[in-house]
Each structure stands twice: as C-alpha cells, then as structure tokens.
Amino acid sequence: MCTSDYKNLKVWRKSMDLASVIYSFVKMLPGEERFALADQMRRSVVSIPSNIAEGQSRGTPKEFAHFLRIAKGSTSELETQLLLCVKLGFVGQVDAQKGLELCTEVGKMLRSLMLTCLQNDKSQSSTNPQPGFNDYPLTTNN
C-alpha cells in the first residue's frame, strides 16, 4: 500500500482527473440523456476514487484489493458507457477519446495495485498465519 493517505496514491489522483473529464463530457450529451446515461456515468466515475479511498482506509491488503476490484468494475462500466455514447451517435469518437484513454490507464493502474495488495496479503499471511477452520474444536470438553 506504500502510503497511509489515499490522496498520495497516483491511481486515486488519476481517477479524480477522470471524474473531472466525465463531468465535462456528460454536458455534451443530449438533454434526454441528462437523467439517464449521464447520471449513470457520473455515479460510475465517482465510484472509482471513492472505492480506492475506502479500501485504502480499511487497513489490510486483502480488503484494499477487494475495493480496488470494485473500482476496476466501475472503470469497465464507465468505459462501456462511453463506448455506448459513441455507438448511439450522442458524441463522436474524438469527444470520448480522453475519457476512454483515462479509463484504460486507471484500469491498468488498479490491476497493478490490486496484484501488489494480494502479494502483500500472501506475504503477511505466511509470516503471520491466521487461525484456520481446523484450529478451533467443534465441541468443548466441559
């Protein structure tokens, strides 16, 4: 995790940039999409840095990796919504390009950080094993 403050994470800062791009992007959508697709895109993009922040604040690599997976899912959801905007002719490919590029970049960063967290979790588990299911008796001898 390397940092005690999510605001120092490059992926969090990049996802905040993505949010800014998307909030500007949805203003280009037709009026009839302002309360449908645009709203969904705003929720998706807000979910990305929010889940990074929440996961980093949880304190364990395993929990952080879980929230990074959620953020990664939101990134894929947002990318799909951007592609749908182009496919439906609401915007041109050029208009969506910056958001698509940031989605790709953030997605790669999330995946890399997720793998690091999982590796850290494994190394912590091997040096400090947690009790397993078989470590607890099913009955007591009272």
Chimera marker file (.cmm) of the C-alpha trace (Angstrom):
<marker_set name="trace">
<marker id="1" x="0.000" y="0.000" z="0.000" r="1" g="1" b="0" radius="0.5"/>
<marker id="2" x="3.038" y="2.197" z="0.480" r="1" g="1" b="0" radius="0.5"/>
<marker id="3" x="1.125" y="5.178" z="1.825" r="1" g="1" b="0" radius="0.5"/>
<marker id="4" x="-1.124" y="5.961" z="4.745" r="1" g="1" b="0" radius="0.5"/>
<marker id="5" x="-3.083" y="8.555" z="2.783" r="1" g="1" b="0" radius="0.5"/>
<marker id="6" x="-5.125" y="7.598" z="-0.270" r="1" g="1" b="0" radius="0.5"/>
<marker id="7" x="-4.668" y="11.124" z="-1.649" r="1" g="1" b="0" radius="0.5"/>
<marker id="8" x="-0.996" y="10.262" z="-2.232" r="1" g="1" b="0" radius="0.5"/>
<marker id="9" x="-1.892" y="7.330" z="-4.479" r="1" g="1" b="0" radius="0.5"/>
<marker id="10" x="-1.269" y="8.101" z="-8.152" r="1" g="1" b="0" radius="0.5"/>
<marker id="11" x="-4.263" y="5.969" z="-9.180" r="1" g="1" b="0" radius="0.5"/>
<marker id="12" x="-6.568" y="7.958" z="-6.896" r="1" g="1" b="0" radius="0.5"/>
<marker id="13" x="-5.333" y="11.257" z="-8.369" r="1" g="1" b="0" radius="0.5"/>
<marker id="14" x="-5.696" y="9.901" z="-11.918" r="1" g="1" b="0" radius="0.5"/>
<marker id="15" x="-9.236" y="8.696" z="-11.156" r="1" g="1" b="0" radius="0.5"/>
<marker id="16" x="-10.075" y="12.187" z="-9.875" r="1" g="1" b="0" radius="0.5"/>
<marker id="17" x="-8.846" y="13.538" z="-13.234" r="1" g="1" b="0" radius="0.5"/>
<marker id="18" x="-11.107" y="11.010" z="-14.954" r="1" g="1" b="0" radius="0.5"/>
<marker id="19" x="-14.059" y="12.227" z="-12.877" r="1" g="1" b="0" radius="0.5"/>
<marker id="20" x="-13.402" y="15.790" z="-13.958" r="1" g="1" b="0" radius="0.5"/>
<marker id="21" x="-13.249" y="14.738" z="-17.628" r="1" g="1" b="0" radius="0.5"/>
<marker id="22" x="-16.507" y="12.786" z="-17.365" r="1" g="1" b="0" radius="0.5"/>
<marker id="23" x="-18.371" y="15.582" z="-15.607" r="1" g="1" b="0" radius="0.5"/>
<marker id="24" x="-17.423" y="17.851" z="-18.536" r="1" g="1" b="0" radius="0.5"/>
<marker id="25" x="-18.187" y="15.111" z="-21.068" r="1" g="1" b="0" radius="0.5"/>
<marker id="26" x="-21.767" y="14.483" z="-19.912" r="1" g="1" b="0" radius="0.5"/>
<marker id="27" x="-22.615" y="18.136" z="-20.578" r="1" g="1" b="0" radius="0.5"/>
<marker id="28" x="-22.265" y="17.311" z="-24.300" r="1" g="1" b="0" radius="0.5"/>
<marker id="29" x="-24.958" y="14.611" z="-24.160" r="1" g="1" b="0" radius="0.5"/>
<marker id="30" x="-28.432" y="15.356" z="-25.483" r="1" g="1" b="0" radius="0.5"/>
<marker id="31" x="-30.973" y="16.678" z="-22.994" r="1" g="1" b="0" radius="0.5"/>
<marker id="32" x="-32.949" y="13.436" z="-22.940" r="1" g="1" b="0" radius="0.5"/>
<marker id="33" x="-29.854" y="11.605" z="-21.647" r="1" g="1" b="0" radius="0.5"/>
<marker id="34" x="-29.094" y="14.036" z="-18.827" r="1" g="1" b="0" radius="0.5"/>
<marker id="35" x="-31.108" y="11.999" z="-16.325" r="1" g="1" b="0" radius="0.5"/>
<marker id="36" x="-30.336" y="8.542" z="-17.654" r="1" g="1" b="0" radius="0.5"/>
<marker id="37" x="-26.970" y="7.734" z="-19.180" r="1" g="1" b="0" radius="0.5"/>
<marker id="38" x="-25.295" y="10.912" z="-17.896" r="1" g="1" b="0" radius="0.5"/>
<marker id="39" x="-26.422" y="10.207" z="-14.340" r="1" g="1" b="0" radius="0.5"/>
<marker id="40" x="-25.184" y="6.625" z="-14.556" r="1" g="1" b="0" radius="0.5"/>
<marker id="41" x="-21.826" y="7.807" z="-15.891" r="1" g="1" b="0" radius="0.5"/>
<marker id="42" x="-21.446" y="10.265" z="-13.016" r="1" g="1" b="0" radius="0.5"/>
<marker id="43" x="-22.214" y="7.518" z="-10.483" r="1" g="1" b="0" radius="0.5"/>
<marker id="44" x="-19.732" y="5.153" z="-12.146" r="1" g="1" b="0" radius="0.5"/>
<marker id="45" x="-16.906" y="7.679" z="-12.221" r="1" g="1" b="0" radius="0.5"/>
<marker id="46" x="-17.482" y="8.820" z="-8.627" r="1" g="1" b="0" radius="0.5"/>
<marker id="47" x="-17.341" y="5.193" z="-7.523" r="1" g="1" b="0" radius="0.5"/>
<marker id="48" x="-13.762" y="4.787" z="-8.747" r="1" g="1" b="0" radius="0.5"/>
<marker id="49" x="-11.863" y="7.208" z="-6.454" r="1" g="1" b="0" radius="0.5"/>
<marker id="50" x="-14.395" y="6.602" z="-3.671" r="1" g="1" b="0" radius="0.5"/>
<marker id="51" x="-13.667" y="2.870" z="-3.580" r="1" g="1" b="0" radius="0.5"/>
<marker id="52" x="-9.918" y="3.466" z="-3.781" r="1" g="1" b="0" radius="0.5"/>
<marker id="53" x="-10.167" y="5.783" z="-0.770" r="1" g="1" b="0" radius="0.5"/>
<marker id="54" x="-12.409" y="3.464" z="1.222" r="1" g="1" b="0" radius="0.5"/>
<marker id="55" x="-10.306" y="0.400" z="0.503" r="1" g="1" b="0" radius="0.5"/>
<marker id="56" x="-7.027" y="2.085" z="1.373" r="1" g="1" b="0" radius="0.5"/>
<marker id="57" x="-8.573" y="3.262" z="4.632" r="1" g="1" b="0" radius="0.5"/>
<marker id="58" x="-9.600" y="-0.267" z="5.626" r="1" g="1" b="0" radius="0.5"/>
<marker id="59" x="-6.083" y="-1.177" z="6.688" r="1" g="1" b="0" radius="0.5"/>
<marker id="60" x="-5.445" y="-4.621" z="5.213" r="1" g="1" b="0" radius="0.5"/>
<marker id="61" x="-4.127" y="-5.530" z="1.775" r="1" g="1" b="0" radius="0.5"/>
<marker id="62" x="-6.921" y="-8.058" z="1.261" r="1" g="1" b="0" radius="0.5"/>
<marker id="63" x="-9.648" y="-5.511" z="1.971" r="1" g="1" b="0" radius="0.5"/>
<marker id="64" x="-7.895" y="-2.913" z="-0.152" r="1" g="1" b="0" radius="0.5"/>
<marker id="65" x="-7.728" y="-5.385" z="-3.057" r="1" g="1" b="0" radius="0.5"/>
<marker id="66" x="-11.480" y="-6.024" z="-2.692" r="1" g="1" b="0" radius="0.5"/>
<marker id="67" x="-12.296" y="-2.324" z="-3.044" r="1" g="1" b="0" radius="0.5"/>
<marker id="68" x="-9.841" y="-1.990" z="-5.923" r="1" g="1" b="0" radius="0.5"/>
<marker id="69" x="-11.797" y="-4.754" z="-7.699" r="1" g="1" b="0" radius="0.5"/>
<marker id="70" x="-14.965" y="-2.734" z="-7.244" r="1" g="1" b="0" radius="0.5"/>
<marker id="71" x="-13.221" y="0.374" z="-8.600" r="1" g="1" b="0" radius="0.5"/>
<marker id="72" x="-11.956" y="-1.678" z="-11.558" r="1" g="1" b="0" radius="0.5"/>
<marker id="73" x="-15.511" y="-2.833" z="-12.236" r="1" g="1" b="0" radius="0.5"/>
<marker id="74" x="-16.730" y="0.766" z="-12.182" r="1" g="1" b="0" radius="0.5"/>
<marker id="75" x="-13.962" y="1.687" z="-14.612" r="1" g="1" b="0" radius="0.5"/>
<marker id="76" x="-15.124" y="-1.005" z="-17.044" r="1" g="1" b="0" radius="0.5"/>
<marker id="77" x="-18.715" y="0.113" z="-16.574" r="1" g="1" b="0" radius="0.5"/>
<marker id="78" x="-17.756" y="3.708" z="-17.394" r="1" g="1" b="0" radius="0.5"/>
<marker id="79" x="-15.756" y="2.630" z="-20.439" r="1" g="1" b="0" radius="0.5"/>
<marker id="80" x="-18.807" y="0.742" z="-21.709" r="1" g="1" b="0" radius="0.5"/>
<marker id="81" x="-20.979" y="3.805" z="-21.198" r="1" g="1" b="0" radius="0.5"/>
<marker id="82" x="-18.534" y="5.991" z="-23.132" r="1" g="1" b="0" radius="0.5"/>
<marker id="83" x="-18.492" y="3.485" z="-25.990" r="1" g="1" b="0" radius="0.5"/>
<marker id="84" x="-22.289" y="3.387" z="-25.924" r="1" g="1" b="0" radius="0.5"/>
<marker id="85" x="-22.404" y="7.190" z="-26.245" r="1" g="1" b="0" radius="0.5"/>
<marker id="86" x="-20.315" y="6.917" z="-29.405" r="1" g="1" b="0" radius="0.5"/>
<marker id="87" x="-22.281" y="3.937" z="-30.772" r="1" g="1" b="0" radius="0.5"/>
<marker id="88" x="-25.596" y="5.745" z="-30.277" r="1" g="1" b="0" radius="0.5"/>
<marker id="89" x="-24.214" y="8.835" z="-32.007" r="1" g="1" b="0" radius="0.5"/>
<marker id="90" x="-24.533" y="11.125" z="-28.981" r="1" g="1" b="0" radius="0.5"/>
<marker id="91" x="-20.865" y="12.137" z="-29.359" r="1" g="1" b="0" radius="0.5"/>
<marker id="92" x="-18.027" y="11.453" z="-31.749" r="1" g="1" b="0" radius="0.5"/>
<marker id="93" x="-15.103" y="9.138" z="-31.046" r="1" g="1" b="0" radius="0.5"/>
<marker id="94" x="-12.816" y="12.159" z="-30.666" r="1" g="1" b="0" radius="0.5"/>
<marker id="95" x="-15.047" y="13.588" z="-27.914" r="1" g="1" b="0" radius="0.5"/>
<marker id="96" x="-14.940" y="10.314" z="-25.978" r="1" g="1" b="0" radius="0.5"/>
<marker id="97" x="-11.228" y="9.644" z="-26.540" r="1" g="1" b="0" radius="0.5"/>
<marker id="98" x="-9.813" y="11.370" z="-23.451" r="1" g="1" b="0" radius="0.5"/>
<marker id="99" x="-12.240" y="9.529" z="-21.168" r="1" g="1" b="0" radius="0.5"/>
<marker id="100" x="-11.505" y="6.205" z="-22.866" r="1" g="1" b="0" radius="0.5"/>
<marker id="101" x="-7.754" y="6.724" z="-22.549" r="1" g="1" b="0" radius="0.5"/>
<marker id="102" x="-8.066" y="7.581" z="-18.856" r="1" g="1" b="0" radius="0.5"/>
<marker id="103" x="-10.290" y="4.539" z="-18.292" r="1" g="1" b="0" radius="0.5"/>
<marker id="104" x="-7.603" y="2.333" z="-19.809" r="1" g="1" b="0" radius="0.5"/>
<marker id="105" x="-4.847" y="3.965" z="-17.778" r="1" g="1" b="0" radius="0.5"/>
<marker id="106" x="-6.769" y="3.858" z="-14.494" r="1" g="1" b="0" radius="0.5"/>
<marker id="107" x="-7.803" y="0.254" z="-15.158" r="1" g="1" b="0" radius="0.5"/>
<marker id="108" x="-4.179" y="-0.809" z="-15.640" r="1" g="1" b="0" radius="0.5"/>
<marker id="109" x="-3.110" y="1.048" z="-12.511" r="1" g="1" b="0" radius="0.5"/>
<marker id="110" x="-5.904" y="-0.552" z="-10.486" r="1" g="1" b="0" radius="0.5"/>
<marker id="111" x="-4.966" y="-4.015" z="-11.709" r="1" g="1" b="0" radius="0.5"/>
<marker id="112" x="-1.311" y="-3.486" z="-10.846" r="1" g="1" b="0" radius="0.5"/>
<marker id="113" x="-2.102" y="-2.151" z="-7.373" r="1" g="1" b="0" radius="0.5"/>
<marker id="114" x="-4.569" y="-4.988" z="-6.798" r="1" g="1" b="0" radius="0.5"/>
<marker id="115" x="-1.895" y="-7.573" z="-7.612" r="1" g="1" b="0" radius="0.5"/>
<marker id="116" x="0.541" y="-5.817" z="-5.276" r="1" g="1" b="0" radius="0.5"/>
<marker id="117" x="-2.028" y="-5.867" z="-2.473" r="1" g="1" b="0" radius="0.5"/>
<marker id="118" x="-2.721" y="-9.550" z="-2.994" r="1" g="1" b="0" radius="0.5"/>
<marker id="119" x="1.014" y="-10.326" z="-2.968" r="1" g="1" b="0" radius="0.5"/>
<marker id="120" x="1.401" y="-8.299" z="0.237" r="1" g="1" b="0" radius="0.5"/>
<marker id="121" x="-1.526" y="-10.149" z="1.773" r="1" g="1" b="0" radius="0.5"/>
<marker id="122" x="0.061" y="-13.516" z="0.939" r="1" g="1" b="0" radius="0.5"/>
<marker id="123" x="3.405" y="-12.492" z="2.395" r="1" g="1" b="0" radius="0.5"/>
<marker id="124" x="1.707" y="-11.214" z="5.570" r="1" g="1" b="0" radius="0.5"/>
<marker id="125" x="-0.278" y="-14.437" z="5.860" r="1" g="1" b="0" radius="0.5"/>
<marker id="126" x="2.825" y="-16.617" z="5.549" r="1" g="1" b="0" radius="0.5"/>
<marker id="127" x="4.778" y="-14.640" z="8.154" r="1" g="1" b="0" radius="0.5"/>
<marker id="128" x="1.824" y="-14.143" z="10.483" r="1" g="1" b="0" radius="0.5"/>
<marker id="129" x="-0.611" y="-17.010" z="9.899" r="1" g="1" b="0" radius="0.5"/>
<marker id="130" x="-4.200" y="-16.542" z="10.945" r="1" g="1" b="0" radius="0.5"/>
<marker id="131" x="-6.058" y="-19.360" z="12.663" r="1" g="1" b="0" radius="0.5"/>
<marker id="132" x="-7.838" y="-21.620" z="10.233" r="1" g="1" b="0" radius="0.5"/>
<marker id="133" x="-11.097" y="-23.542" z="10.463" r="1" g="1" b="0" radius="0.5"/>
<marker id="134" x="-9.380" y="-26.690" z="11.761" r="1" g="1" b="0" radius="0.5"/>
<marker id="135" x="-7.663" y="-24.770" z="14.564" r="1" g="1" b="0" radius="0.5"/>
<marker id="136" x="-10.910" y="-24.486" z="16.522" r="1" g="1" b="0" radius="0.5"/>
<marker id="137" x="-12.548" y="-27.511" z="18.169" r="1" g="1" b="0" radius="0.5"/>
<marker id="138" x="-16.139" y="-28.239" z="17.173" r="1" g="1" b="0" radius="0.5"/>
<marker id="139" x="-17.023" y="-29.340" z="20.693" r="1" g="1" b="0" radius="0.5"/>
<marker id="140" x="-15.730" y="-28.467" z="24.115" r="1" g="1" b="0" radius="0.5"/>
<marker id="141" x="-14.709" y="-30.926" z="26.784" r="1" g="1" b="0" radius="0.5"/>
<marker id="142" x="-16.706" y="-29.496" z="29.707" r="1" g="1" b="0" radius="0.5"/>
<link id1="1" id2="2" r="1" g="1" b="0" radius="0.2"/>
<link id1="2" id2="3" r="1" g="1" b="0" radius="0.2"/>
<link id1="3" id2="4" r="1" g="1" b="0" radius="0.2"/>
<link id1="4" id2="5" r="1" g="1" b="0" radius="0.2"/>
<link id1="5" id2="6" r="1" g="1" b="0" radius="0.2"/>
<link id1="6" id2="7" r="1" g="1" b="0" radius="0.2"/>
<link id1="7" id2="8" r="1" g="1" b="0" radius="0.2"/>
<link id1="8" id2="9" r="1" g="1" b="0" radius="0.2"/>
<link id1="9" id2="10" r="1" g="1" b="0" radius="0.2"/>
<link id1="10" id2="11" r="1" g="1" b="0" radius="0.2"/>
<link id1="11" id2="12" r="1" g="1" b="0" radius="0.2"/>
<link id1="12" id2="13" r="1" g="1" b="0" radius="0.2"/>
<link id1="13" id2="14" r="1" g="1" b="0" radius="0.2"/>
<link id1="14" id2="15" r="1" g="1" b="0" radius="0.2"/>
<link id1="15" id2="16" r="1" g="1" b="0" radius="0.2"/>
<link id1="16" id2="17" r="1" g="1" b="0" radius="0.2"/>
<link id1="17" id2="18" r="1" g="1" b="0" radius="0.2"/>
<link id1="18" id2="19" r="1" g="1" b="0" radius="0.2"/>
<link id1="19" id2="20" r="1" g="1" b="0" radius="0.2"/>
<link id1="20" id2="21" r="1" g="1" b="0" radius="0.2"/>
<link id1="21" id2="22" r="1" g="1" b="0" radius="0.2"/>
<link id1="22" id2="23" r="1" g="1" b="0" radius="0.2"/>
<link id1="23" id2="24" r="1" g="1" b="0" radius="0.2"/>
<link id1="24" id2="25" r="1" g="1" b="0" radius="0.2"/>
<link id1="25" id2="26" r="1" g="1" b="0" radius="0.2"/>
<link id1="26" id2="27" r="1" g="1" b="0" radius="0.2"/>
<link id1="27" id2="28" r="1" g="1" b="0" radius="0.2"/>
<link id1="28" id2="29" r="1" g="1" b="0" radius="0.2"/>
<link id1="29" id2="30" r="1" g="1" b="0" radius="0.2"/>
<link id1="30" id2="31" r="1" g="1" b="0" radius="0.2"/>
<link id1="31" id2="32" r="1" g="1" b="0" radius="0.2"/>
<link id1="32" id2="33" r="1" g="1" b="0" radius="0.2"/>
<link id1="33" id2="34" r="1" g="1" b="0" radius="0.2"/>
<link id1="34" id2="35" r="1" g="1" b="0" radius="0.2"/>
<link id1="35" id2="36" r="1" g="1" b="0" radius="0.2"/>
<link id1="36" id2="37" r="1" g="1" b="0" radius="0.2"/>
<link id1="37" id2="38" r="1" g="1" b="0" radius="0.2"/>
<link id1="38" id2="39" r="1" g="1" b="0" radius="0.2"/>
<link id1="39" id2="40" r="1" g="1" b="0" radius="0.2"/>
<link id1="40" id2="41" r="1" g="1" b="0" radius="0.2"/>
<link id1="41" id2="42" r="1" g="1" b="0" radius="0.2"/>
<link id1="42" id2="43" r="1" g="1" b="0" radius="0.2"/>
<link id1="43" id2="44" r="1" g="1" b="0" radius="0.2"/>
<link id1="44" id2="45" r="1" g="1" b="0" radius="0.2"/>
<link id1="45" id2="46" r="1" g="1" b="0" radius="0.2"/>
<link id1="46" id2="47" r="1" g="1" b="0" radius="0.2"/>
<link id1="47" id2="48" r="1" g="1" b="0" radius="0.2"/>
<link id1="48" id2="49" r="1" g="1" b="0" radius="0.2"/>
<link id1="49" id2="50" r="1" g="1" b="0" radius="0.2"/>
<link id1="50" id2="51" r="1" g="1" b="0" radius="0.2"/>
<link id1="51" id2="52" r="1" g="1" b="0" radius="0.2"/>
<link id1="52" id2="53" r="1" g="1" b="0" radius="0.2"/>
<link id1="53" id2="54" r="1" g="1" b="0" radius="0.2"/>
<link id1="54" id2="55" r="1" g="1" b="0" radius="0.2"/>
<link id1="55" id2="56" r="1" g="1" b="0" radius="0.2"/>
<link id1="56" id2="57" r="1" g="1" b="0" radius="0.2"/>
<link id1="57" id2="58" r="1" g="1" b="0" radius="0.2"/>
<link id1="58" id2="59" r="1" g="1" b="0" radius="0.2"/>
<link id1="59" id2="60" r="1" g="1" b="0" radius="0.2"/>
<link id1="60" id2="61" r="1" g="1" b="0" radius="0.2"/>
<link id1="61" id2="62" r="1" g="1" b="0" radius="0.2"/>
<link id1="62" id2="63" r="1" g="1" b="0" radius="0.2"/>
<link id1="63" id2="64" r="1" g="1" b="0" radius="0.2"/>
<link id1="64" id2="65" r="1" g="1" b="0" radius="0.2"/>
<link id1="65" id2="66" r="1" g="1" b="0" radius="0.2"/>
<link id1="66" id2="67" r="1" g="1" b="0" radius="0.2"/>
<link id1="67" id2="68" r="1" g="1" b="0" radius="0.2"/>
<link id1="68" id2="69" r="1" g="1" b="0" radius="0.2"/>
<link id1="69" id2="70" r="1" g="1" b="0" radius="0.2"/>
<link id1="70" id2="71" r="1" g="1" b="0" radius="0.2"/>
<link id1="71" id2="72" r="1" g="1" b="0" radius="0.2"/>
<link id1="72" id2="73" r="1" g="1" b="0" radius="0.2"/>
<link id1="73" id2="74" r="1" g="1" b="0" radius="0.2"/>
<link id1="74" id2="75" r="1" g="1" b="0" radius="0.2"/>
<link id1="75" id2="76" r="1" g="1" b="0" radius="0.2"/>
<link id1="76" id2="77" r="1" g="1" b="0" radius="0.2"/>
<link id1="77" id2="78" r="1" g="1" b="0" radius="0.2"/>
<link id1="78" id2="79" r="1" g="1" b="0" radius="0.2"/>
<link id1="79" id2="80" r="1" g="1" b="0" radius="0.2"/>
<link id1="80" id2="81" r="1" g="1" b="0" radius="0.2"/>
<link id1="81" id2="82" r="1" g="1" b="0" radius="0.2"/>
<link id1="82" id2="83" r="1" g="1" b="0" radius="0.2"/>
<link id1="83" id2="84" r="1" g="1" b="0" radius="0.2"/>
<link id1="84" id2="85" r="1" g="1" b="0" radius="0.2"/>
<link id1="85" id2="86" r="1" g="1" b="0" radius="0.2"/>
<link id1="86" id2="87" r="1" g="1" b="0" radius="0.2"/>
<link id1="87" id2="88" r="1" g="1" b="0" radius="0.2"/>
<link id1="88" id2="89" r="1" g="1" b="0" radius="0.2"/>
<link id1="89" id2="90" r="1" g="1" b="0" radius="0.2"/>
<link id1="90" id2="91" r="1" g="1" b="0" radius="0.2"/>
<link id1="91" id2="92" r="1" g="1" b="0" radius="0.2"/>
<link id1="92" id2="93" r="1" g="1" b="0" radius="0.2"/>
<link id1="93" id2="94" r="1" g="1" b="0" radius="0.2"/>
<link id1="94" id2="95" r="1" g="1" b="0" radius="0.2"/>
<link id1="95" id2="96" r="1" g="1" b="0" radius="0.2"/>
<link id1="96" id2="97" r="1" g="1" b="0" radius="0.2"/>
<link id1="97" id2="98" r="1" g="1" b="0" radius="0.2"/>
<link id1="98" id2="99" r="1" g="1" b="0" radius="0.2"/>
<link id1="99" id2="100" r="1" g="1" b="0" radius="0.2"/>
<link id1="100" id2="101" r="1" g="1" b="0" radius="0.2"/>
<link id1="101" id2="102" r="1" g="1" b="0" radius="0.2"/>
<link id1="102" id2="103" r="1" g="1" b="0" radius="0.2"/>
<link id1="103" id2="104" r="1" g="1" b="0" radius="0.2"/>
<link id1="104" id2="105" r="1" g="1" b="0" radius="0.2"/>
<link id1="105" id2="106" r="1" g="1" b="0" radius="0.2"/>
<link id1="106" id2="107" r="1" g="1" b="0" radius="0.2"/>
<link id1="107" id2="108" r="1" g="1" b="0" radius="0.2"/>
<link id1="108" id2="109" r="1" g="1" b="0" radius="0.2"/>
<link id1="109" id2="110" r="1" g="1" b="0" radius="0.2"/>
<link id1="110" id2="111" r="1" g="1" b="0" radius="0.2"/>
<link id1="111" id2="112" r="1" g="1" b="0" radius="0.2"/>
<link id1="112" id2="113" r="1" g="1" b="0" radius="0.2"/>
<link id1="113" id2="114" r="1" g="1" b="0" radius="0.2"/>
<link id1="114" id2="115" r="1" g="1" b="0" radius="0.2"/>
<link id1="115" id2="116" r="1" g="1" b="0" radius="0.2"/>
<link id1="116" id2="117" r="1" g="1" b="0" radius="0.2"/>
<link id1="117" id2="118" r="1" g="1" b="0" radius="0.2"/>
<link id1="118" id2="119" r="1" g="1" b="0" radius="0.2"/>
<link id1="119" id2="120" r="1" g="1" b="0" radius="0.2"/>
<link id1="120" id2="121" r="1" g="1" b="0" radius="0.2"/>
<link id1="121" id2="122" r="1" g="1" b="0" radius="0.2"/>
<link id1="122" id2="123" r="1" g="1" b="0" radius="0.2"/>
<link id1="123" id2="124" r="1" g="1" b="0" radius="0.2"/>
<link id1="124" id2="125" r="1" g="1" b="0" radius="0.2"/>
<link id1="125" id2="126" r="1" g="1" b="0" radius="0.2"/>
<link id1="126" id2="127" r="1" g="1" b="0" radius="0.2"/>
<link id1="127" id2="128" r="1" g="1" b="0" radius="0.2"/>
<link id1="128" id2="129" r="1" g="1" b="0" radius="0.2"/>
<link id1="129" id2="130" r="1" g="1" b="0" radius="0.2"/>
<link id1="130" id2="131" r="1" g="1" b="0" radius="0.2"/>
<link id1="131" id2="132" r="1" g="1" b="0" radius="0.2"/>
<link id1="132" id2="133" r="1" g="1" b="0" radius="0.2"/>
<link id1="133" id2="134" r="1" g="1" b="0" radius="0.2"/>
<link id1="134" id2="135" r="1" g="1" b="0" radius="0.2"/>
<link id1="135" id2="136" r="1" g="1" b="0" radius="0.2"/>
<link id1="136" id2="137" r="1" g="1" b="0" radius="0.2"/>
<link id1="137" id2="138" r="1" g="1" b="0" radius="0.2"/>
<link id1="138" id2="139" r="1" g="1" b="0" radius="0.2"/>
<link id1="139" id2="140" r="1" g="1" b="0" radius="0.2"/>
<link id1="140" id2="141" r="1" g="1" b="0" radius="0.2"/>
<link id1="141" id2="142" r="1" g="1" b="0" radius="0.2"/>
</marker_set>
